[in-house]
Amino acid sequence: MNAMEFNRDQRWTQEKIRCYLLSLEGADSILSWRHLERSRADGLIALGPVHYGPGIYGCGTDDEGPLTAKGRELLKEMERLGIILDVTHLCDESMRDSLDHFSGPVWASHHNCRALANWNRQLTDEQIMELVQRGAVIGMAFDAIMMVHGWHHKVSKPQEFGLRIEKSASTLTTSASSPATRATSASAPISTAATAPSRRLSISTASPTSRSSTISSRSAATAPPTSPGFPAGTSSASSART
């Protein structure tokens, strides 16, 4: 049974089956299209072209710029092999370039809204709406640096911001009544089921014990080129790079 058939099978909701999908974050290890073909044969189902900073295929978090010529070739090969494009970590220019040159299935595996944490690791309202229109899956992340404005790496503490997973999930769920969410619902029904490339949006939490929560974004200013709490040119992450 393939993914699409499994999605249509009623057992998906009746048995609440959990799945694991093999994904690659940052594609610099793909040195040739033969490597990509071998990876696909070994089970690779999703791929993010970049991670932090510049890479072989484009520009990632804390960087600026479009995909490289090789990055556009990568998208063609991914499309040919049926690999999902993970837009996570693509900077704004590289994300725009990717969405313009890739017509296959898309997801954003671990993101939050730029309205919550104003840096280019997060999604803008416009990016969220475009992903919705593409039938993408958007996965939420509960890393503290991705939940609030003004977080300083290795200095700030969750308690200083009143951050708790229960409170964060409640806040995000409550935001479903916002105009942005209502517009989202009008353009694509919210679904918490399949990751198959259907015209529905599935938004899931990073915690396996948490219920899927609706996430929306409020209007926010353009993100600065560097992450909160970091001098220009330094990397950004909390206790681990996400």
Residue frames as qw, qx, qy, qz and C-alpha x, y, z in Angstrom:
[[0.000, 0.889, 0.458, 0.000, 0.00, 0.00, 0.00],
 [0.433, 0.336, -0.035, 0.836, 1.54, 3.35, -0.99],
 [0.119, -0.167, -0.419, 0.885, 1.24, 6.62, 0.96],
 [0.363, -0.038, -0.209, -0.907, -1.75, 7.93, -1.00],
 [0.621, -0.226, -0.684, -0.310, -3.66, 4.67, -0.63],
 [0.442, -0.238, -0.700, 0.508, -2.83, 4.53, 3.07],
 [0.061, 0.040, 0.188, -0.979, -4.08, 8.09, 3.49],
 [0.539, -0.116, -0.348, -0.758, -7.44, 7.14, 2.00],
 [0.557, -0.175, -0.811, 0.034, -7.68, 4.00, 4.12],
 [0.501, -0.722, -0.140, -0.455, -9.91, 4.51, 7.16],
 [0.839, -0.311, -0.302, 0.329, -7.39, 2.74, 9.37],
 [0.375, 0.425, -0.176, 0.805, -5.33, 5.97, 9.30],
 [0.302, -0.509, 0.161, -0.790, -7.76, 7.61, 11.71],
 [0.857, -0.360, -0.217, -0.298, -9.13, 4.48, 13.38],
 [0.901, -0.161, -0.232, 0.328, -5.79, 3.06, 14.46],
 [0.166, -0.974, 0.154, 0.008, -3.93, 6.40, 14.85],
 [0.913, 0.056, 0.058, 0.399, -0.79, 4.90, 13.35],
 [0.181, -0.899, 0.248, 0.314, 2.48, 6.79, 13.84],
 [0.849, 0.455, 0.065, 0.260, 5.00, 6.83, 11.02],
 [0.445, -0.667, 0.281, 0.527, 8.68, 7.70, 10.68],
 [0.662, 0.736, 0.103, 0.097, 9.90, 9.33, 7.48],
 [0.718, -0.214, 0.149, 0.645, 13.56, 9.54, 6.50],
 [0.225, 0.961, 0.126, 0.098, 14.54, 13.16, 5.87],
 [0.696, 0.031, -0.045, 0.716, 17.84, 14.93, 5.24],
 [0.126, -0.960, -0.171, 0.184, 18.47, 18.40, 6.73],
 [0.055, -0.822, 0.440, 0.359, 20.98, 20.18, 4.52],
 [0.920, 0.363, 0.135, -0.056, 21.97, 18.53, 1.24],
 [0.103, 0.839, -0.523, -0.111, 25.71, 19.23, 1.12],
 [0.531, -0.306, 0.789, 0.029, 26.37, 15.51, 1.59],
 [0.759, 0.500, 0.415, -0.037, 24.67, 14.86, -1.77],
 [0.310, -0.562, 0.450, 0.620, 27.77, 15.08, -3.96],
 [0.105, 0.135, -0.717, -0.675, 26.18, 13.81, -7.19],
 [0.692, -0.003, -0.105, -0.714, 22.80, 12.80, -8.55],
 [0.673, 0.064, -0.737, -0.027, 23.89, 9.17, -8.18],
 [0.139, 0.031, -0.727, 0.672, 24.19, 9.84, -4.44],
 [0.462, 0.035, 0.192, -0.865, 20.67, 11.27, -4.47],
 [0.744, 0.077, -0.484, -0.455, 19.30, 8.29, -6.38],
 [0.507, 0.054, -0.815, 0.275, 20.98, 5.89, -3.94],
 [0.086, -0.011, 0.569, -0.817, 19.58, 7.82, -0.98],
 [0.628, 0.041, -0.072, -0.774, 16.09, 7.69, -2.47],
 [0.726, 0.073, -0.657, -0.188, 16.42, 3.94, -3.04],
 [0.372, 0.024, -0.773, 0.514, 17.47, 3.60, 0.62],
 [0.246, -0.629, -0.722, 0.151, 14.28, 5.34, 1.78],
 [0.146, -0.244, -0.121, 0.951, 14.96, 9.09, 1.72],
 [0.138, 0.667, 0.718, 0.141, 11.56, 10.76, 1.31],
 [0.010, -0.981, -0.186, -0.048, 12.23, 14.45, 2.15],
 [0.683, 0.030, -0.014, 0.730, 15.17, 16.79, 1.76],
 [0.076, -0.966, -0.117, 0.219, 16.02, 20.34, 2.84],
 [0.689, 0.619, -0.078, 0.368, 18.60, 21.88, 0.50],
 [0.242, 0.605, -0.378, 0.657, 20.31, 23.98, 3.21],
 [0.586, -0.520, -0.535, 0.316, 20.89, 24.27, 6.94],
 [0.268, -0.874, -0.092, 0.396, 22.75, 27.23, 8.54],
 [0.185, -0.678, 0.378, 0.602, 24.59, 29.79, 6.43],
 [0.527, 0.574, -0.410, -0.475, 25.70, 29.31, 2.82],
 [0.740, -0.111, 0.663, 0.006, 25.83, 25.87, 1.24],
 [0.306, -0.068, 0.760, 0.569, 26.41, 24.08, -2.04],
 [0.115, 0.484, 0.799, 0.337, 22.77, 24.43, -3.04],
 [0.113, -0.789, -0.333, -0.503, 21.65, 27.75, -1.58],
 [0.077, 0.407, -0.418, 0.809, 21.51, 30.03, 1.44],
 [0.506, -0.423, -0.749, 0.055, 20.18, 29.01, 4.83],
 [0.434, -0.836, -0.327, 0.075, 19.40, 30.46, 8.24],
 [0.400, -0.775, 0.079, 0.483, 21.25, 33.73, 9.02],
 [0.384, -0.135, 0.531, 0.743, 22.27, 34.11, 5.39],
 [0.448, 0.669, 0.168, -0.569, 20.80, 35.89, 2.36],
 [0.112, 0.460, -0.671, -0.570, 20.64, 35.00, -1.30],
 [0.829, 0.213, -0.122, -0.503, 18.93, 32.73, -3.85],
 [0.938, -0.058, 0.332, 0.079, 19.62, 29.11, -4.70],
 [0.200, -0.537, 0.629, 0.526, 22.79, 28.36, -6.57],
 [0.575, 0.359, -0.501, -0.538, 22.62, 26.98, -10.13],
 [0.289, 0.118, -0.948, 0.067, 23.34, 23.56, -8.64],
 [0.254, 0.161, 0.685, -0.664, 20.47, 24.13, -6.19],
 [0.623, 0.352, -0.037, -0.697, 18.00, 24.51, -9.04],
 [0.520, 0.283, -0.771, -0.233, 19.35, 21.32, -10.59],
 [0.003, -0.041, 0.904, -0.425, 18.81, 19.61, -7.23],
 [0.502, 0.247, 0.386, -0.734, 15.14, 20.59, -7.26],
 [0.654, 0.357, -0.419, -0.518, 14.70, 19.06, -10.72],
 [0.389, 0.210, -0.895, 0.059, 16.25, 15.81, -9.56],
 [0.197, 0.061, 0.751, -0.627, 14.13, 15.77, -6.40],
 [0.623, 0.298, 0.077, -0.719, 11.02, 16.26, -8.48],
 [0.595, 0.335, -0.657, -0.319, 12.07, 13.44, -10.81],
 [0.333, 0.111, -0.904, 0.244, 12.64, 11.08, -7.89],
 [0.539, -0.580, -0.498, -0.353, 9.51, 12.07, -5.97],
 [0.495, -0.180, -0.519, 0.673, 11.34, 13.59, -2.98],
 [0.190, -0.896, -0.402, -0.012, 9.48, 16.10, -0.79],
 [0.335, 0.532, -0.171, 0.758, 11.02, 19.59, -0.56],
 [0.499, -0.662, -0.431, 0.357, 11.57, 20.67, 3.06],
 [0.232, 0.807, 0.057, 0.541, 11.73, 24.49, 3.06],
 [0.631, -0.760, -0.066, 0.140, 12.98, 24.59, 6.66],
 [0.591, -0.502, 0.205, 0.597, 16.15, 26.70, 7.05],
 [0.459, 0.477, 0.388, 0.641, 15.87, 28.26, 3.59],
 [0.110, -0.362, -0.158, 0.912, 16.43, 32.02, 3.87],
 [0.438, 0.618, 0.345, -0.554, 13.75, 34.20, 2.32],
 [0.356, 0.630, -0.439, -0.533, 15.41, 34.52, -1.08],
 [0.069, 0.233, -0.955, -0.172, 16.24, 30.82, -1.38],
 [0.343, 0.329, 0.810, -0.345, 12.73, 29.87, -0.25],
 [0.470, 0.650, 0.071, -0.593, 11.23, 32.13, -2.90],
 [0.267, 0.527, -0.704, -0.395, 13.52, 30.60, -5.50],
 [0.128, -0.054, 0.988, -0.060, 12.66, 27.06, -4.36],
 [0.424, 0.464, 0.645, -0.435, 8.89, 27.54, -4.46],
 [0.440, 0.680, -0.157, -0.565, 9.17, 29.14, -7.91],
 [0.375, 0.521, -0.713, -0.282, 11.18, 26.22, -9.35],
 [0.001, 0.054, -0.987, 0.150, 9.68, 23.18, -7.62],
 [0.581, -0.118, -0.243, -0.768, 6.22, 21.82, -8.34],
 [0.560, -0.101, -0.821, 0.037, 6.33, 18.66, -6.22],
 [0.597, -0.686, -0.410, -0.064, 5.10, 18.14, -2.63],
 [0.202, 0.569, -0.348, 0.717, 6.37, 20.59, 0.01],
 [0.614, -0.676, -0.405, 0.042, 6.60, 20.71, 3.77],
 [0.052, 0.720, -0.400, 0.564, 8.17, 22.87, 6.48],
 [0.696, -0.132, -0.695, 0.122, 9.24, 20.21, 8.97],
 [0.514, -0.551, -0.461, 0.468, 10.03, 22.36, 12.03],
 [0.160, 0.414, 0.120, 0.888, 9.09, 26.01, 12.03],
 [0.081, -0.649, -0.589, 0.475, 7.25, 28.69, 13.96],
 [0.246, 0.879, 0.347, 0.213, 5.87, 32.11, 13.01],
 [0.444, 0.302, -0.118, 0.835, 8.05, 35.16, 12.57],
 [0.342, -0.700, -0.120, -0.615, 5.40, 36.99, 14.57],
 [0.826, -0.551, -0.121, 0.018, 6.55, 34.92, 17.56],
 [0.650, -0.493, 0.268, 0.513, 10.32, 35.12, 16.99],
 [0.430, 0.882, 0.028, -0.189, 11.45, 37.76, 14.54],
 [0.207, -0.604, 0.657, 0.401, 14.34, 36.25, 12.58],
 [0.565, 0.414, -0.465, -0.541, 14.68, 34.49, 9.25],
 [0.014, -0.112, 0.990, -0.081, 14.53, 31.01, 10.80],
 [0.316, 0.396, 0.729, -0.460, 10.75, 31.48, 11.09],
 [0.235, 0.440, 0.715, 0.490, 7.92, 31.80, 8.55],
 [0.136, 0.089, 0.036, -0.986, 6.29, 35.09, 7.60],
 [0.557, 0.376, 0.482, -0.562, 2.51, 35.37, 7.21],
 [0.577, 0.581, -0.297, -0.492, 2.95, 35.44, 3.44],
 [0.211, 0.373, -0.899, -0.085, 5.09, 32.30, 3.44],
 [0.326, 0.097, 0.853, -0.397, 2.56, 30.47, 5.61],
 [0.608, 0.495, 0.241, -0.572, -0.28, 31.39, 3.28],
 [0.493, 0.559, -0.554, -0.372, 1.67, 30.27, 0.23],
 [0.021, 0.226, -0.969, 0.096, 2.52, 26.96, 1.85],
 [0.493, 0.275, 0.641, -0.521, -1.16, 26.49, 2.68],
 [0.626, 0.575, -0.084, -0.521, -2.04, 27.07, -0.96],
 [0.381, 0.488, -0.766, -0.174, 0.55, 24.48, -1.96],
 [0.906, -0.216, -0.256, -0.259, -1.05, 21.89, 0.36],
 [0.398, 0.476, -0.660, 0.423, 2.07, 21.82, 2.54],
 [0.741, -0.512, -0.415, 0.129, 2.61, 20.35, 5.98],
 [0.077, 0.728, -0.334, 0.594, 3.92, 22.78, 8.63],
 [0.747, -0.311, -0.530, 0.254, 5.48, 21.27, 11.75],
 [0.281, -0.906, 0.081, -0.306, 5.73, 23.35, 14.92],
 [0.652, 0.186, -0.525, 0.514, 8.88, 23.48, 17.07],
 [0.534, -0.814, -0.208, -0.094, 9.02, 24.10, 20.81],
 [0.648, 0.040, -0.195, 0.735, 12.62, 25.34, 20.99],
 [0.221, -0.756, -0.365, 0.496, 12.56, 28.41, 23.27],
 [0.214, -0.378, 0.275, 0.858, 14.50, 30.61, 20.84],
 [0.030, -0.197, -0.716, -0.669, 11.76, 29.95, 18.28],
 [0.204, -0.619, -0.758, 0.029, 8.91, 30.90, 20.60],
 [0.216, -0.877, -0.280, 0.327, 9.60, 34.47, 21.74],
 [0.372, 0.835, -0.082, 0.398, 11.10, 37.78, 20.66],
 [0.148, -0.854, 0.353, -0.352, 14.30, 38.89, 22.36],
 [0.950, -0.292, 0.074, 0.079, 15.77, 35.50, 23.28],
 [0.118, 0.833, -0.541, 0.020, 19.56, 35.62, 23.87],
 [0.880, 0.177, -0.441, 0.022, 21.48, 32.44, 23.14],
 [0.686, -0.014, -0.554, 0.471, 23.04, 30.79, 26.25],
 [0.040, 0.175, -0.363, 0.914, 21.80, 33.71, 28.37],
 [0.571, -0.196, -0.046, -0.796, 17.99, 33.69, 28.39],
 [0.077, 0.016, 0.967, -0.244, 16.00, 31.14, 30.38],
 [0.221, -0.415, -0.756, -0.455, 12.46, 29.88, 29.61],
 [0.302, -0.604, -0.637, 0.372, 11.27, 30.97, 33.07],
 [0.153, -0.337, -0.025, 0.928, 12.11, 34.61, 32.27],
 [0.258, 0.025, -0.462, -0.848, 9.56, 34.50, 29.43],
 [0.634, 0.045, 0.468, -0.614, 6.97, 32.36, 31.21],
 [0.557, 0.336, -0.621, -0.437, 7.55, 29.63, 28.63],
 [0.518, -0.097, 0.816, -0.237, 5.87, 26.29, 29.24],
 [0.001, 0.035, 0.861, 0.507, 4.85, 23.78, 26.57],
 [0.044, 0.569, 0.810, -0.134, 1.29, 23.68, 27.92],
 [0.050, 0.749, 0.200, -0.630, 1.01, 27.47, 27.81],
 [0.016, -0.407, 0.551, 0.728, 2.63, 27.72, 24.37],
 [0.043, 0.220, 0.913, 0.340, 0.32, 25.10, 22.85],
 [0.050, 0.691, 0.652, -0.309, -2.70, 26.84, 24.38],
 [0.016, 0.675, -0.072, -0.735, -1.61, 30.21, 22.99],
 [0.002, -0.218, 0.726, 0.653, -1.07, 28.81, 19.51],
 [0.042, 0.403, 0.906, 0.125, -4.40, 26.99, 19.56],
 [0.046, 0.726, 0.453, -0.516, -6.23, 30.11, 20.74],
 [0.016, -0.495, 0.324, 0.806, -4.77, 32.05, 17.82],
 [0.229, 0.250, 0.866, 0.367, -6.96, 29.95, 15.53],
 [0.130, 0.788, 0.571, -0.190, -9.65, 32.62, 15.93],
 [0.170, -0.581, 0.176, 0.777, -7.43, 35.29, 14.35],
 [0.575, 0.683, -0.005, -0.451, -8.21, 36.75, 10.89],
 [0.174, 0.579, -0.749, -0.271, -5.08, 35.10, 9.45],
 [0.263, -0.046, 0.959, -0.092, -6.30, 31.68, 10.52],
 [0.560, 0.512, 0.492, -0.426, -9.80, 32.27, 9.20],
 [0.457, 0.704, -0.338, -0.425, -8.27, 33.21, 5.85],
 [0.013, -0.390, 0.915, 0.104, -6.19, 30.04, 5.99],
 [0.431, 0.187, 0.840, -0.271, -9.23, 27.92, 6.71],
 [0.573, 0.632, 0.174, -0.491, -11.08, 29.47, 3.80],
 [0.403, 0.667, -0.534, -0.328, -8.32, 28.63, 1.34],
 [0.555, 0.218, -0.803, -0.014, -7.52, 25.11, 2.57],
 [0.789, -0.512, -0.142, -0.308, -9.27, 22.96, 5.21],
 [0.146, -0.644, 0.694, -0.288, -7.08, 22.23, 8.22],
 [0.940, -0.038, -0.303, -0.152, -6.25, 18.54, 8.57],
 [0.377, -0.691, 0.599, -0.147, -4.19, 16.74, 11.17],
 [0.957, 0.058, 0.273, -0.077, -3.97, 13.52, 9.21],
 [0.902, 0.200, 0.211, 0.319, -1.74, 12.72, 6.28],
 [0.260, -0.672, 0.338, 0.605, 1.58, 13.99, 5.00],
 [0.553, 0.323, 0.649, 0.412, 0.62, 12.90, 1.50],
 [0.126, -0.134, 0.212, 0.960, 0.69, 15.69, -1.10],
 [0.054, 0.665, 0.729, 0.151, -3.02, 16.50, -0.99],
 [0.054, 0.552, 0.110, 0.825, -4.55, 19.97, -1.08],
 [0.598, -0.742, -0.268, -0.141, -4.89, 20.12, 2.69],
 [0.141, 0.683, -0.497, 0.517, -2.73, 21.63, 5.40],
 [0.830, -0.396, -0.382, 0.093, -1.56, 19.45, 8.26],
 [0.038, 0.745, -0.394, 0.538, 0.01, 21.24, 11.19],
 [0.861, -0.292, -0.407, 0.088, 1.63, 19.09, 13.84],
 [0.383, -0.867, 0.293, -0.127, 3.53, 19.67, 17.07],
 [0.396, 0.565, -0.709, 0.145, 7.07, 18.46, 17.66],
 [0.321, -0.290, 0.773, -0.464, 6.01, 16.68, 20.85],
 [0.317, -0.057, -0.891, -0.320, 4.65, 13.14, 20.25],
 [0.140, -0.396, -0.833, 0.361, 2.36, 13.46, 23.28],
 [0.143, 0.388, 0.178, -0.893, 0.85, 16.77, 22.30],
 [0.515, 0.610, 0.598, -0.074, -2.30, 17.14, 20.27],
 [0.408, 0.308, 0.385, 0.769, -1.91, 18.75, 16.87],
 [0.070, -0.702, -0.352, 0.615, -2.48, 22.46, 17.21],
 [0.430, 0.790, 0.323, 0.296, -3.56, 25.08, 14.74],
 [0.475, -0.426, 0.026, 0.769, -0.85, 27.66, 14.23],
 [0.348, 0.843, 0.309, 0.269, -1.30, 31.08, 12.69],
 [0.526, -0.040, -0.064, 0.847, 0.81, 34.15, 12.40],
 [0.007, 0.908, 0.298, -0.294, 0.15, 37.76, 13.25],
 [0.489, 0.822, -0.040, 0.290, 1.62, 40.61, 11.23],
 [0.692, -0.567, 0.094, 0.437, 5.29, 41.20, 11.97],
 [0.136, 0.889, -0.314, -0.304, 8.12, 43.37, 10.78],
 [0.790, 0.493, -0.362, 0.046, 10.72, 42.05, 8.38],
 [0.878, -0.427, 0.003, 0.217, 13.22, 39.82, 10.14],
 [0.085, -0.874, 0.439, 0.188, 16.75, 41.09, 10.67],
 [0.693, 0.496, -0.517, -0.076, 19.51, 39.29, 8.74],
 [0.293, 0.281, -0.833, 0.376, 20.96, 37.85, 11.97],
 [0.554, -0.440, -0.705, -0.059, 19.31, 35.91, 14.76],
 [0.403, -0.839, -0.018, -0.366, 18.17, 37.43, 18.07],
 [0.693, -0.679, 0.240, 0.033, 21.00, 37.79, 20.53],
 [0.842, -0.006, 0.298, 0.450, 23.79, 37.05, 18.03],
 [0.074, -0.691, 0.301, 0.653, 26.42, 39.35, 16.51],
 [0.695, 0.609, -0.173, -0.341, 26.54, 39.41, 12.73],
 [0.489, 0.544, -0.680, -0.048, 28.20, 36.33, 11.26],
 [0.183, -0.261, 0.884, -0.342, 27.61, 34.01, 14.21],
 [0.353, -0.195, -0.859, -0.316, 25.43, 30.94, 14.22],
 [0.453, -0.249, 0.256, -0.817, 22.14, 30.75, 16.06],
 [0.645, -0.206, -0.711, -0.187, 20.52, 27.96, 18.00],
 [0.610, -0.669, 0.181, -0.383, 19.47, 27.20, 21.53],
 [0.642, -0.491, 0.589, -0.012, 20.91, 24.16, 23.26],
 [0.582, 0.036, 0.723, 0.370, 20.95, 22.39, 19.88],
 [0.132, 0.261, -0.412, -0.863, 20.74, 23.58, 16.31],
 [0.438, 0.404, 0.772, -0.222, 17.19, 23.15, 15.03]]
